[in-house]
């Protein structure tokens, strides 16, 4: 029975990964077609943003395997820390909608579809990877700790969207230059003109991400009607 459940779980994971890969290829194809038609590279950085969104997803799939097989368990927790740092890159792609405006000879509806394709794929990559990590944490501890971890990650994601869009910091800045990162962030918090914007945007996007994540969790629990 346990082997059957494990087989179904791995099959479900493979289906989700394949769909995310197809969605990524579709988004990239739209961008490459846009470059071919317009001879401009306005949204070429979307490709890089999508790549960054795939990294935490890949880590979330490998982490349980790493924890079970690596001789030094602390390496698995290093991967978990890297995952936390990089996770905001996934929902951050939602803010690329701010770039939407008529450019060259490309219809506005095309650019909207292009941006939504990247944003949707990035958001799903983030939600699914968080689901995987939450399951891993629950397996190692308990349900309450796993939920506390998930909520904190989502809050960090909302905050990461702000510092990425308005403070113009990248995820790796936390790793390569933590002192300067802390200085820049604390400077925005201490400035009354940016503090309300920082708190408001963090709360707003965190609530949005939390509701979206809950929706994904409920959808995944819905059984196949044909199996009823």
Residue pairs with C-beta under 8 A, 6 or more apart in sequence:
13 61
16 128
17 61
20 57
20 121
20 124
20 125
20 128
23 117
23 120
23 121
23 124
24 50
24 54
24 121
26 117
27 46
27 50
27 114
27 117
27 118
27 121
28 47
28 50
30 110
30 113
30 114
30 117
31 43
31 44
31 46
31 47
31 114
31 118
34 42
34 43
34 106
34 110
34 111
34 114
35 41
35 44
37 105
37 106
38 103
38 104
38 105
38 106
40 103
40 104
42 99
42 103
42 104
43 96
43 99
43 111
43 114
43 115
46 93
46 96
46 114
46 115
46 118
49 89
49 92
49 93
49 96
49 118
49 122
50 93
50 118
50 121
50 122
52 86
52 89
52 171
53 89
53 90
53 93
53 121
53 122
53 125
53 126
54 125
55 86
55 89
56 83
56 86
56 87
56 89
56 90
56 125
56 126
56 129
57 90
57 125
57 126
57 128
57 129
59 79
59 80
59 82
59 83
59 86
59 129
60 83
60 128
60 129
60 130
60 132
60 133
60 136
61 129
61 132
62 79
63 76
63 79
63 80
63 83
63 132
63 133
63 136
64 132
64 136
64 139
66 75
66 76
66 79
67 73
67 76
67 136
67 140
70 76
80 133
82 175
83 129
83 133
84 153
84 156
85 171
85 172
85 174
85 175
86 171
87 126
87 129
87 130
87 153
87 156
87 157
87 160
88 156
88 157
88 159
88 160
88 161
88 164
88 171
89 122
89 126
89 160
89 164
89 171
90 122
90 123
90 125
90 126
90 127
90 129
90 157
91 122
91 123
91 126
91 157
91 158
91 160
91 161
91 205
91 209
92 122
92 160
92 161
92 164
92 165
93 118
93 119
93 121
93 122
93 123
94 119
94 122
94 123
94 161
94 205
95 161
95 164
95 165
96 115
96 118
96 119
97 115
97 116
97 119
98 165
99 115
100 108
100 111
100 112
100 115
101 108
102 108
102 111
103 111
123 212
124 216
126 157
126 209
127 212
127 213
127 216
128 216
130 150
130 153
130 154
130 213
131 213
131 216
131 217
131 220
133 149
133 150
133 153
134 146
134 147
134 149
134 150
135 146
137 145
137 146
137 149
137 150
138 145
138 146
150 213
151 210
154 206
154 209
154 210
154 213
155 202
155 206
157 205
157 206
157 209
158 201
158 202
158 203
158 204
158 205
158 206
158 207
158 208
158 209
159 198
159 202
159 206
160 171
161 201
161 202
161 205
162 197
162 198
162 201
162 202
162 205
163 169
163 184
163 185
163 188
164 170
164 171
166 188
166 194
166 197
166 198
166 201
167 184
167 185
167 188
169 181
169 184
169 185
173 180
173 181
174 181
188 194
188 195
188 198
189 195
189 198
